[in-house]
Structure formats: C-alpha cells, structure tokens
C-alpha cells in the first residue's frame, strides 16, 4: 500500500500555490503549502492557539498534537490531501487542509470530487480575514485537483467559522445532525462569490494604503547628522507640514548620547524606539536597506516608503535586489511604496503628512494624485499649487502618491483607496505603465462610476524599473479599452490638470450644447470653432463688446445659464479699455454670483492677460450671493474684494489662458458625463436558445487533444462557429478548372472565385477575387486570368463560393490577451481598418448596448447607416453576430483568436465569407482566482 510519505515524494512541491495576500486590516501574509519541514512550526503554532479554538477544531479538549498528528498534518500528496498555511515572519498564523472523500465519507482518490475542509486560526490573528483568504486559496487548489465540492463540520457555537463559509458566496446546503452543523458547498465560482471576493479585495487593499497614508507614527530612517541630505529634508518636510503624530529620526551613525535632531527624538535603530511605529520612510543607500527592513519588520512597522534608488531601474542586479526587498517586507506583513519613490502626501486636517521630497505642502483639496515618476509628480504638484500662469488659482490635493518603481503598491492599490475615500472627488493619474491592465480596467470602471478618473497613459514602453505583463494589444487598443471603462484619457500633463480642475470645480454637463459669451468677438469665434472641432454643439457667440462692465457679464451669464437649450457656458474675457472697465475681483465676483444662481451647469472662463481674474475666480470674495447683496454698478460692488479661501462646497470657476485648452477639458467632461449616464444601464449579455455550449466544449476538447495550440481547419471552424449560430458561407476548393466548375454546380450560380494564398487572402485590391460569375464560361475565363496573373493553382489555393448579397464589407475579431483579457474588435474591411486603423474595441463579455456602441464607434460608421443616400444595412443582425462571437470566446477561453473577414452586412442579414479560429490552452485568469499580490 502506498504511504502518504511515498506520495509526497511522488508529487512535486506546487510552488505556484504560494501567494502573498492582503488581509482585512491592510496587513499582508504569505500562503503556501505545508511540507514535512514544517513540523516544528506547526507545533509552535498549535501551542499559541487557545483551548477554546482547539475545542472548536477537534470537537473535544485537545491540548497538544501527538507525533502521529504532526506527521499527518505535514505529510501531503498535494492531490487528495493538501494543507496550506498562512505565515508572517516565517511563522504559521493559520492553517487549512482538505482530505478527498468518497460518497461513504471515507478517504478516497479521484474521480471522487468531494473533500472535507477544516481551518485553525491563531486567536491573535482572528478577525483579520485570514480564514476567508485561506478558503479562497484552498478552493482554487481543490478545483485544480478535480474537487468540485467541500464539506465542513462545525460546532453550532463556532459562529465565526460558520460565517466564513456562509459569507463566501458559494452555492451551499446546510444540515444539522448529532449536535454538529454540516455545510456542503460547490466550489464553482458564482457571481455572488466573485462579488464577495472583489469587495473583500477592495476593502483590504484600500486599508493597506490607508495605513501608509494616515499613520499614527512615522520614523525617518537615514536622517543625516548635519543639515542637508534626503533624510534630513524629509524629516523637515514632515515637521513643517504640521504632522500631529509621533515622529522619530533614525540613523545608525548617531552618537549614543544624541537625544534629538531638530527637536525630534533620535535613535540609532528602529528597534530602540519604545513605542509602535506605523510607517518608516527609508532614505539610506540600497545596500543598507535590507537591514533596515529587518529592523522594521521585527519592530512591527506596518509599511515602508522607500526613497532609495539603485533597484530595478539600474539593471538586472538592481532588479534582483528589488525582488529581495519585496519578499523581505512581505514576510513581515509590510507593504512598500517604492523603491525609488518621491514620497507621499496627505493634506487631511488630522494627518497633514508630507513624507515626500516636495518642499511645500500642497493646499488641501479634493484631488487625488498618483504619479510613478518623481519628476512628473513634482510637475503636477507645481501646476496644481501655482497661482499665476496656466490654469491658475487655488486647487488643492487630498492625497498624493509617487510610487517610483511600484514594486509593491501600484496605481491599482491607490485606486482601491480613492474609490470610497470621502476626501477625494477627482482622481488624476500619470501612468508610465499599467502592470495589470485587466484589473486596472475593472477598478477604473467601478471608480469612474462614482468619481472622475483622468489618466495620462505612457506610450507603451515601460520604464526599466517597472514589472509589466506582456500584452499583444497595440497601444491604441489599450487606450480605447480604458475609455470604454470610463477613464478620461488625455495625452499631456497640461491636459491632465486642465480636465482635473474643471471636474473638481464644476458640475458635469448634461449634454454637448455650449453657450459662448464675452467681450471679444474674435476670441468668441475661436472658442466656437474649437467647440465644433471637439464635437460639441456651440451656439453663436454673444459679443458683449470691449466696453462690457461687470454687470453686463453677470446679466449675460445668468441668461445663458437659465436657458434650457444650454448645457454649459464658456465666458471669454480680454482686458477692457476705457472708464468703467471692471477690475479682476469685481468681474470674478459677478461671474461667480451668476453661476451660483444656477449651480447645475458648468462655467469656464477663457482669459487673455488677465491673471488676476483667474486668481479671483478661485477665491471666495463673499459668502453671500453677490447679485442679491451688492447691486452691479454700486459703490459697494466696486469696492475691492478681499480674497480668502473658498468655503466648503463652493464651486470655483476654472480659468484657462487659451480657448483650445478650455474647450478640450469641457469636451472630455461631456464625454465622461455621457459615459456615466450609459454606465447606469449597461445592458445585458443576451441568451441565445440555439447556442450549443456543451457541444462546442466537446469539439474544442477533441481538437485540443491533437496539440497545444493550433489553427483549426475550415471545416472544423465552420462546425465550431455553427454551434454558436454563426454560419459561414460555404467555400469549396478548386485546385483545377474542372474542380471549379463542379464546385459551382454544387453551390449554384452566381459564384465568386477567390485566391486564398496568405499573400492574397483578403486582398481584393490585388485582383485575387472575381465576383458575380454567372456561368461556366465566365468561371473558366476568371480561372485562367488568376493563374496567368499570380501563378499555378497550388500557389493560389483557389476556392469557389456562392455569392452573398451586396452590402458593406466588415471585419470582426476577438483575441484573448494574456494581460488585458478577451477583446472584441470591429471595423470595415480593407483600407479603413488596415491603413487607417479605424477599429473599435470592447472587453468581453459584450452587452447588447455595448455591441450597438461598438458598431457606431468607428469613424466610418456612417457607411453602415445610409451615408450620401446609400441603403442602410442590417446593423441589428451585425450586432447579434458580435454578441455571438463574444459569447463564444467568453464561454470557451480555449478559443484564443477568432477572425471573421469579410463579413458582408447587407440591407437584410449578414454573410460571413471567411473565418479562422485558433485554439490553445486558456491563459491563466487571475481575476477569477483567489486574491493575490503580484508575485516576486
């Protein structure tokens, strides 16, 4: 009989089950398989578990593990018997195991698909979500090993463990017998289990970032003894910002008798601090960082901001140093911002933390700011902080994160935090790379439904220090997918700030209709032209003339805002000439009071050489409505206004020095508002009664049994697509003229003769296609022409195909990208898609509304809807085809690529004339698996 030890020797250690996870409180733990080398760790772990927890686990007093128990709980075959442990600092804090059982409840092997599962969590770590994380991972392991159902027996008083199972979201059955609650649940992920998992992921990752951004105590490691240097500068920035928590200066070179540095308690090591430390800011050379990480971990520090350089940005040796840094920090349950980071800022009144290299604390505000590059972070903070030049005025920051090499904490983590952060209304991100596009798109869609998310996306070439998943998608496709997820995609830092200021200061427009008014006819016309260029619908500009006074602006703006045919107003202003010309503060007060009367519409100002106006618009001159308390033209109204910080809830009016910048920001706000309205009703993925999902799965399995990855034959392609209600117009090979004639007789005239050689396929422009061949004579003549032009039949691979109804030639593609997931693409066949790149893209699965949007998103879409008097084609049939292709690749991830080209869309119906399908083992779907941090 085969022993458990024999089986452990037989099965290799499953290293891919190892994972780092974020727990409910924001700390981290490592999950890994239990092995024979863990006997001492298991005994030590068990000794730290309370008698009550032991009783709940074994249903009887069980003070210690016997040698037999230790052997059983550490010897696994990794198939029928598996144990996982959650560890911090290398020590066990929780365990879970399953044992495969048969229908009789006794130990079994495959094909038995049920297993008993049991947990044990150290009392000190209960309530941190450890058991929930372990359940996700042991369930994924079980599914991998062919187990489809778990059973667990729990004492009725063990409410915590019962809650772990019932809250997981799996389909379950509960029974009670002999004083024990028996729970049985299927392990197949459900919509509810995925929703539970993602909600837990959001809460845990948000809390892990919150622990970094709002620490109760901070230690700066690497503070120099003399003024100057990074560490000393960070310490000064934290002090000057007014940080209210405990602050410590650390440097191993401090003299033993040194007690303070700049009034801050000084220590030679983090270990010497006799109080908890929540955050350590590390500013020491890279070679000294490992020792600092160990000190921090042993002291219980919760997180690190590593400013030190010399990591992955410096080459292969630095990349390995960076991996070691992350592994070491996670072993102690710490998260890292950096390395090579610029730092973090939190302007909240109860935090006031400036743990960054920025010499000034930004003004408090409602914008969350993320940048990977320190230089870009400096530029963004400067533009938002500056008064005068560019888009001016007071615009504050809630929190700022510069992640550097983002070895651990990334834009995804910070996005989880900002999603429900009550202090942040708008998110601005400069992303040089996107490490996990699939997850970022999912998080972006959810965040954008609650608050604007504006992104500058890198050009597709990741900086050397960034770990980025390989993607086969072009940069333009990734950009299009981000827009589909509600991201406001801009190209420059200037556009990022322009859009952010508008969205932070003004309400969203309800439509594209724009009123334009001002004291310069030429500036008004320029603004009008830019509105047209951006796809807005401007009204003719209202010229108030250069002699306009403050009350004229007030009156015109109030009228424009009250007009139901306007969704937004752009005010243009140039320096006025002559007596009675308004002062900047007076004009700003007039505009602000008019806007306050109709707060539901955005107002923007385009100014020329009126920097004072921009500043005045961003400040509150009065807490009372100007139009009521100060009549225009009176001495009281003309008195200089005192500029103060605007009160909470005040909508400040953004001012731009150029019409194109204001209009571009407004156009982005209009598109985003439209996306928000559509996102409220995203549509549904329809069910089709004629889809044979099981038959398609069988066919795919049979085909994949022949090889790892293959492009299947035309006949197999037709059969597979037919299972999903996608007929492909039949084409018969014509290796000889006689075979072509026989094929035409079979199909019936008229027919088409096409060369299918790779260099001629889909290239009608080269003359490799002959259409509307009405009889045998025309067919033979066409056959002769093709062979004379392009060579012998074996080179041309000619086929004969029945003629399809006339229409518009289109192309439909679907591909599973390892980084972004499954993507459905559509465009017109030929030059429009191949030369001009006019393709639209959507993430799979596609809803009915998204399919309709996909068809209308390409620039050449008018050709489908009766352009210049042509007959409109059957777009509902086209949308149904798109939905069926989406269902195919969503139901069967083994279908890694589909191309339908050409798809002729006629006035009635669609005809698929060519199709190719590629099959391969499906790429890993980490979005469907258990929660994990990126592996290092």
JORAUR-V190668 format. One record per backbone hydrogen bond with DSSP energy under -1.0 kcal/mol. CO is the residue of the C=O (numbers start at 1). NH is the residue of the N-H. E is the energy in kcal/mol with one decimal. If there is no record, write none. Layout:
co:CO nh:NH e:E
co:CO nh:NH e:E
This chain:
co:3 nh:7 e:-2.0
co:4 nh:8 e:-2.2
co:5 nh:9 e:-2.0
co:6 nh:10 e:-1.6
co:7 nh:11 e:-2.4
co:13 nh:15 e:-1.8
co:14 nh:17 e:-2.0
co:15 nh:18 e:-1.7
co:19 nh:31 e:-3.5
co:20 nh:933 e:-2.9
co:21 nh:29 e:-2.0
co:23 nh:26 e:-2.1
co:27 nh:23 e:-3.5
co:29 nh:21 e:-2.8
co:30 nh:87 e:-3.2
co:31 nh:19 e:-2.4
co:32 nh:85 e:-2.8
co:35 nh:38 e:-1.9
co:38 nh:42 e:-2.6
co:39 nh:43 e:-2.2
co:40 nh:44 e:-2.5
co:41 nh:45 e:-2.5
co:42 nh:46 e:-2.6
co:43 nh:47 e:-2.0
co:45 nh:48 e:-1.1
co:46 nh:49 e:-1.4
co:50 nh:54 e:-2.1
co:51 nh:55 e:-2.4
co:52 nh:56 e:-2.4
co:53 nh:57 e:-1.7
co:54 nh:58 e:-2.6
co:55 nh:59 e:-2.5
co:66 nh:70 e:-2.6
co:67 nh:71 e:-2.2
co:68 nh:72 e:-2.5
co:69 nh:73 e:-2.9
co:71 nh:75 e:-1.2
co:80 nh:100 e:-2.8
co:81 nh:78 e:-1.8
co:82 nh:98 e:-2.4
co:83 nh:34 e:-2.8
co:84 nh:96 e:-2.3
co:85 nh:32 e:-2.1
co:86 nh:93 e:-3.2
co:86 nh:94 e:-1.2
co:87 nh:30 e:-2.6
co:88 nh:91 e:-1.7
co:91 nh:88 e:-2.1
co:93 nh:122 e:-2.6
co:94 nh:86 e:-2.6
co:95 nh:120 e:-2.1
co:96 nh:84 e:-3.1
co:97 nh:118 e:-1.9
co:98 nh:82 e:-1.9
co:99 nh:116 e:-2.5
co:100 nh:108 e:-1.8
co:102 nh:105 e:-1.8
co:106 nh:102 e:-2.4
co:109 nh:112 e:-1.8
co:113 nh:148 e:-2.2
co:113 nh:149 e:-1.4
co:114 nh:101 e:-2.8
co:115 nh:151 e:-2.3
co:116 nh:99 e:-1.9
co:118 nh:97 e:-1.9
co:120 nh:95 e:-2.6
co:122 nh:125 e:-1.7
co:123 nh:126 e:-1.2
co:125 nh:128 e:-1.2
co:128 nh:24 e:-2.8
co:129 nh:133 e:-1.8
co:130 nh:134 e:-2.5
co:131 nh:135 e:-2.5
co:132 nh:136 e:-1.9
co:133 nh:137 e:-1.8
co:134 nh:138 e:-3.0
co:135 nh:139 e:-2.2
co:136 nh:140 e:-1.7
co:137 nh:141 e:-2.2
co:138 nh:142 e:-2.3
co:139 nh:143 e:-2.4
co:140 nh:144 e:-2.0
co:141 nh:145 e:-1.5
co:142 nh:147 e:-3.0
co:143 nh:146 e:-1.6
co:148 nh:187 e:-2.4
co:149 nh:115 e:-1.7
co:150 nh:185 e:-2.2
co:151 nh:117 e:-2.3
co:152 nh:183 e:-3.1
co:154 nh:181 e:-2.8
co:155 nh:158 e:-2.0
co:157 nh:159 e:-2.1
co:158 nh:162 e:-2.0
co:159 nh:163 e:-2.4
co:160 nh:164 e:-1.7
co:161 nh:165 e:-1.7
co:162 nh:166 e:-2.7
co:163 nh:167 e:-2.6
co:171 nh:186 e:-2.3
co:173 nh:184 e:-2.8
co:175 nh:182 e:-3.0
co:177 nh:180 e:-1.6
co:180 nh:177 e:-2.3
co:181 nh:154 e:-2.8
co:182 nh:175 e:-2.3
co:183 nh:152 e:-2.5
co:184 nh:173 e:-3.3
co:185 nh:150 e:-2.5
co:190 nh:194 e:-2.6
co:191 nh:195 e:-2.1
co:192 nh:196 e:-2.8
co:193 nh:197 e:-2.5
co:194 nh:198 e:-2.5
co:195 nh:199 e:-2.2
co:196 nh:200 e:-2.4
co:197 nh:201 e:-2.2
co:198 nh:202 e:-2.4
co:199 nh:203 e:-2.3
co:200 nh:204 e:-2.7
co:201 nh:205 e:-2.7
co:202 nh:206 e:-2.4
co:203 nh:207 e:-2.2
co:204 nh:208 e:-2.0
co:205 nh:209 e:-1.7
co:206 nh:210 e:-2.5
co:207 nh:211 e:-2.2
co:209 nh:213 e:-2.3
co:210 nh:214 e:-2.2
co:216 nh:246 e:-1.6
co:217 nh:279 e:-1.8
co:218 nh:248 e:-2.2
co:219 nh:281 e:-2.7
co:220 nh:250 e:-2.7
co:221 nh:283 e:-3.0
co:229 nh:233 e:-2.0
co:230 nh:234 e:-2.7
co:231 nh:235 e:-2.2
co:232 nh:236 e:-2.2
co:233 nh:237 e:-2.3
co:234 nh:238 e:-2.4
co:235 nh:239 e:-2.2
co:236 nh:240 e:-2.9
co:237 nh:241 e:-1.5
co:238 nh:243 e:-1.6
co:239 nh:242 e:-1.4
co:246 nh:218 e:-2.7
co:248 nh:220 e:-2.8
co:249 nh:267 e:-2.5
co:250 nh:222 e:-3.3
co:250 nh:223 e:-1.7
co:251 nh:254 e:-2.0
co:255 nh:258 e:-1.9
co:259 nh:266 e:-2.6
co:261 nh:264 e:-1.8
co:264 nh:261 e:-2.4
co:265 nh:249 e:-2.9
co:267 nh:251 e:-2.1
co:269 nh:272 e:-1.1
co:270 nh:273 e:-1.5
co:278 nh:303 e:-1.3
co:279 nh:219 e:-2.5
co:280 nh:305 e:-2.4
co:281 nh:221 e:-3.0
co:282 nh:307 e:-2.6
co:285 nh:288 e:-2.0
co:288 nh:292 e:-1.5
co:289 nh:293 e:-2.7
co:290 nh:294 e:-2.2
co:291 nh:295 e:-2.2
co:292 nh:296 e:-2.7
co:293 nh:297 e:-2.9
co:294 nh:298 e:-2.4
co:295 nh:299 e:-1.6
co:296 nh:301 e:-2.5
co:302 nh:335 e:-1.1
co:303 nh:280 e:-2.1
co:304 nh:337 e:-2.5
co:305 nh:282 e:-3.0
co:306 nh:341 e:-1.7
co:308 nh:340 e:-2.2
co:311 nh:314 e:-2.9
co:312 nh:315 e:-1.2
co:315 nh:319 e:-2.1
co:316 nh:320 e:-2.0
co:317 nh:321 e:-1.8
co:318 nh:322 e:-2.1
co:319 nh:323 e:-2.0
co:320 nh:324 e:-2.2
co:321 nh:325 e:-1.9
co:322 nh:326 e:-2.2
co:323 nh:327 e:-2.5
co:324 nh:328 e:-2.4
co:325 nh:329 e:-2.4
co:326 nh:330 e:-2.7
co:327 nh:331 e:-1.8
co:329 nh:334 e:-2.4
co:330 nh:333 e:-1.7
co:331 nh:89 e:-6.2
co:335 nh:304 e:-2.7
co:336 nh:409 e:-2.5
co:337 nh:306 e:-2.7
co:338 nh:407 e:-2.0
co:339 nh:405 e:-2.7
co:342 nh:357 e:-1.7
co:343 nh:402 e:-2.2
co:344 nh:355 e:-1.3
co:345 nh:400 e:-2.5
co:346 nh:353 e:-2.2
co:348 nh:351 e:-2.0
co:348 nh:352 e:-2.1
co:353 nh:346 e:-2.8
co:354 nh:356 e:-1.1
co:355 nh:344 e:-1.7
co:363 nh:397 e:-2.7
co:366 nh:425 e:-2.9
co:366 nh:426 e:-1.9
co:367 nh:398 e:-2.7
co:368 nh:428 e:-3.1
co:369 nh:401 e:-2.3
co:370 nh:430 e:-2.6
co:371 nh:403 e:-1.4
co:373 nh:377 e:-2.0
co:374 nh:378 e:-2.4
co:375 nh:379 e:-2.0
co:376 nh:380 e:-2.6
co:377 nh:381 e:-2.6
co:378 nh:382 e:-2.4
co:379 nh:383 e:-2.2
co:380 nh:384 e:-2.2
co:381 nh:385 e:-1.8
co:382 nh:386 e:-2.1
co:396 nh:367 e:-1.0
co:398 nh:347 e:-2.3
co:399 nh:369 e:-2.5
co:400 nh:345 e:-2.4
co:401 nh:371 e:-2.4
co:402 nh:343 e:-1.0
co:403 nh:406 e:-2.5
co:410 nh:414 e:-1.9
co:411 nh:415 e:-2.3
co:412 nh:416 e:-1.9
co:413 nh:417 e:-1.6
co:414 nh:418 e:-2.7
co:415 nh:419 e:-1.7
co:421 nh:424 e:-1.6
co:426 nh:368 e:-3.0
co:427 nh:454 e:-3.0
co:428 nh:370 e:-2.3
co:429 nh:456 e:-2.5
co:430 nh:372 e:-1.1
co:431 nh:458 e:-2.8
co:435 nh:469 e:-1.2
co:436 nh:440 e:-2.8
co:437 nh:441 e:-2.7
co:438 nh:442 e:-1.7
co:439 nh:443 e:-2.8
co:440 nh:444 e:-3.0
co:441 nh:445 e:-2.3
co:442 nh:446 e:-1.7
co:443 nh:447 e:-2.7
co:444 nh:448 e:-3.2
co:445 nh:449 e:-1.1
co:447 nh:450 e:-1.9
co:447 nh:451 e:-2.8
co:452 nh:427 e:-2.5
co:453 nh:488 e:-3.0
co:454 nh:429 e:-2.5
co:455 nh:490 e:-2.4
co:456 nh:431 e:-2.9
co:463 nh:466 e:-1.9
co:474 nh:478 e:-2.0
co:475 nh:479 e:-2.2
co:476 nh:480 e:-2.1
co:477 nh:481 e:-2.2
co:478 nh:482 e:-2.0
co:479 nh:483 e:-2.1
co:480 nh:484 e:-2.0
co:481 nh:485 e:-1.4
co:482 nh:487 e:-2.3
co:483 nh:486 e:-1.9
co:487 nh:489 e:-1.1
co:488 nh:455 e:-2.4
co:492 nh:496 e:-1.9
co:493 nh:497 e:-2.5
co:494 nh:498 e:-2.7
co:495 nh:499 e:-2.5
co:496 nh:500 e:-2.2
co:497 nh:501 e:-2.7
co:498 nh:502 e:-1.7
co:499 nh:503 e:-2.5
co:500 nh:504 e:-2.2
co:501 nh:505 e:-1.5
co:502 nh:506 e:-2.4
co:512 nh:537 e:-2.7
co:513 nh:567 e:-2.5
co:513 nh:568 e:-1.2
co:514 nh:539 e:-2.9
co:515 nh:570 e:-2.9
co:516 nh:542 e:-2.9
co:517 nh:572 e:-2.8
co:518 nh:544 e:-3.8
co:520 nh:524 e:-2.0
co:521 nh:525 e:-2.4
co:522 nh:526 e:-2.3
co:523 nh:527 e:-2.1
co:524 nh:528 e:-2.3
co:525 nh:529 e:-2.6
co:526 nh:530 e:-2.0
co:527 nh:531 e:-2.1
co:528 nh:532 e:-2.0
co:529 nh:533 e:-2.2
co:530 nh:534 e:-1.6
co:531 nh:536 e:-2.7
co:532 nh:535 e:-1.5
co:537 nh:514 e:-1.7
co:542 nh:518 e:-1.8
co:545 nh:548 e:-1.7
co:549 nh:553 e:-1.9
co:550 nh:554 e:-2.5
co:551 nh:555 e:-2.6
co:552 nh:556 e:-2.5
co:553 nh:557 e:-2.7
co:554 nh:558 e:-2.5
co:555 nh:559 e:-2.0
co:556 nh:560 e:-2.3
co:557 nh:561 e:-2.5
co:558 nh:562 e:-1.8
co:563 nh:566 e:-1.8
co:568 nh:515 e:-2.7
co:569 nh:604 e:-2.3
co:570 nh:517 e:-2.1
co:571 nh:606 e:-3.3
co:572 nh:519 e:-1.2
co:573 nh:608 e:-1.7
co:578 nh:581 e:-1.3
co:583 nh:587 e:-2.8
co:584 nh:588 e:-2.6
co:585 nh:589 e:-2.3
co:586 nh:590 e:-2.1
co:587 nh:591 e:-2.5
co:588 nh:592 e:-2.7
co:589 nh:593 e:-2.2
co:590 nh:594 e:-1.8
co:591 nh:595 e:-2.3
co:592 nh:596 e:-2.1
co:593 nh:597 e:-1.0
co:598 nh:601 e:-1.2
co:602 nh:569 e:-2.1
co:604 nh:571 e:-3.3
co:605 nh:656 e:-3.0
co:606 nh:573 e:-2.7
co:610 nh:614 e:-1.5
co:611 nh:615 e:-1.9
co:612 nh:616 e:-2.4
co:613 nh:617 e:-2.6
co:616 nh:619 e:-1.4
co:617 nh:653 e:-1.1
co:625 nh:629 e:-2.2
co:626 nh:630 e:-2.5
co:631 nh:634 e:-1.8
co:634 nh:638 e:-1.9
co:644 nh:620 e:-1.9
co:647 nh:650 e:-2.0
co:654 nh:605 e:-2.1
co:656 nh:607 e:-2.6
co:658 nh:662 e:-1.7
co:659 nh:663 e:-2.7
co:660 nh:664 e:-2.1
co:661 nh:665 e:-1.9
co:662 nh:666 e:-2.3
co:663 nh:667 e:-2.9
co:664 nh:668 e:-2.0
co:665 nh:669 e:-1.9
co:666 nh:670 e:-2.4
co:667 nh:671 e:-2.3
co:668 nh:672 e:-2.4
co:669 nh:673 e:-2.5
co:670 nh:674 e:-2.1
co:671 nh:675 e:-2.3
co:672 nh:676 e:-2.6
co:673 nh:677 e:-2.0
co:674 nh:678 e:-2.3
co:675 nh:679 e:-3.1
co:676 nh:680 e:-1.1
co:678 nh:681 e:-1.4
co:684 nh:848 e:-2.3
co:688 nh:691 e:-1.5
co:692 nh:696 e:-2.1
co:693 nh:697 e:-2.2
co:694 nh:698 e:-2.3
co:695 nh:699 e:-2.2
co:696 nh:700 e:-2.6
co:697 nh:701 e:-2.4
co:698 nh:702 e:-2.3
co:699 nh:703 e:-2.4
co:700 nh:704 e:-2.8
co:701 nh:705 e:-1.3
co:703 nh:706 e:-1.5
co:704 nh:707 e:-1.5
co:710 nh:919 e:-2.9
co:713 nh:717 e:-2.7
co:714 nh:718 e:-2.5
co:715 nh:719 e:-2.1
co:716 nh:720 e:-2.6
co:717 nh:721 e:-2.8
co:718 nh:722 e:-2.1
co:719 nh:723 e:-1.3
co:721 nh:724 e:-1.4
co:721 nh:726 e:-2.2
co:722 nh:725 e:-1.8
co:723 nh:692 e:-3.0
co:732 nh:800 e:-2.9
co:736 nh:740 e:-2.0
co:737 nh:741 e:-2.1
co:738 nh:742 e:-2.4
co:739 nh:743 e:-2.3
co:740 nh:744 e:-2.3
co:741 nh:745 e:-2.1
co:742 nh:746 e:-2.0
co:743 nh:747 e:-2.5
co:744 nh:748 e:-3.1
co:750 nh:803 e:-1.7
co:751 nh:773 e:-2.8
co:752 nh:801 e:-2.4
co:753 nh:770 e:-2.6
co:754 nh:799 e:-2.4
co:757 nh:760 e:-2.2
co:757 nh:761 e:-2.1
co:760 nh:763 e:-1.9
co:763 nh:766 e:-1.7
co:764 nh:767 e:-1.5
co:768 nh:755 e:-2.4
co:770 nh:753 e:-2.5
co:773 nh:751 e:-2.0
co:775 nh:779 e:-1.9
co:776 nh:780 e:-2.6
co:777 nh:781 e:-2.0
co:778 nh:782 e:-2.3
co:779 nh:783 e:-2.3
co:780 nh:784 e:-2.2
co:781 nh:785 e:-2.2
co:782 nh:786 e:-2.3
co:783 nh:787 e:-2.1
co:784 nh:788 e:-2.2
co:785 nh:789 e:-2.1
co:786 nh:790 e:-2.8
co:787 nh:791 e:-1.6
co:792 nh:795 e:-1.5
co:792 nh:796 e:-1.6
co:793 nh:797 e:-3.2
co:796 nh:756 e:-1.1
co:796 nh:757 e:-1.5
co:797 nh:756 e:-1.1
co:798 nh:734 e:-2.6
co:799 nh:754 e:-2.5
co:800 nh:732 e:-2.9
co:801 nh:752 e:-3.2
co:808 nh:905 e:-2.7
co:809 nh:829 e:-1.7
co:810 nh:903 e:-2.8
co:811 nh:827 e:-1.7
co:812 nh:900 e:-3.2
co:813 nh:825 e:-3.4
co:814 nh:898 e:-2.7
co:815 nh:823 e:-2.8
co:817 nh:821 e:-2.1
co:819 nh:438 e:-1.5
co:821 nh:817 e:-2.9
co:822 nh:844 e:-2.5
co:823 nh:815 e:-2.1
co:824 nh:842 e:-2.4
co:825 nh:813 e:-2.4
co:826 nh:840 e:-2.8
co:827 nh:811 e:-2.9
co:830 nh:834 e:-2.9
co:831 nh:835 e:-1.9
co:831 nh:836 e:-2.0
co:832 nh:838 e:-2.6
co:837 nh:839 e:-2.0
co:840 nh:826 e:-2.2
co:842 nh:824 e:-3.2
co:847 nh:851 e:-2.3
co:848 nh:852 e:-1.9
co:849 nh:853 e:-2.2
co:850 nh:854 e:-2.7
co:851 nh:855 e:-1.9
co:852 nh:856 e:-1.3
co:858 nh:861 e:-1.5
co:860 nh:863 e:-1.7
co:861 nh:864 e:-2.6
co:862 nh:865 e:-1.2
co:862 nh:867 e:-1.1
co:864 nh:873 e:-2.1
co:866 nh:869 e:-1.3
co:867 nh:870 e:-1.6
co:873 nh:875 e:-1.9
co:874 nh:878 e:-1.6
co:875 nh:879 e:-2.9
co:876 nh:880 e:-2.0
co:877 nh:881 e:-1.9
co:878 nh:882 e:-2.2
co:879 nh:883 e:-2.2
co:880 nh:884 e:-2.1
co:881 nh:885 e:-2.3
co:882 nh:886 e:-2.3
co:883 nh:887 e:-2.2
co:884 nh:888 e:-2.1
co:885 nh:889 e:-2.1
co:886 nh:890 e:-1.9
co:887 nh:891 e:-2.9
co:888 nh:892 e:-1.8
co:892 nh:895 e:-2.4
co:894 nh:896 e:-1.4
co:894 nh:920 e:-2.1
co:896 nh:816 e:-2.2
co:897 nh:918 e:-2.6
co:898 nh:814 e:-2.5
co:899 nh:916 e:-2.1
co:900 nh:812 e:-2.3
co:902 nh:913 e:-2.6
co:903 nh:810 e:-2.1
co:904 nh:911 e:-2.2
co:905 nh:808 e:-2.3
co:906 nh:874 e:-2.8
co:909 nh:906 e:-2.2
co:911 nh:904 e:-2.7
co:912 nh:729 e:-3.0
co:914 nh:901 e:-1.7
co:916 nh:899 e:-2.4
co:917 nh:712 e:-1.7
co:918 nh:896 e:-1.3
co:918 nh:897 e:-1.3
co:919 nh:710 e:-2.1
co:925 nh:928 e:-1.5
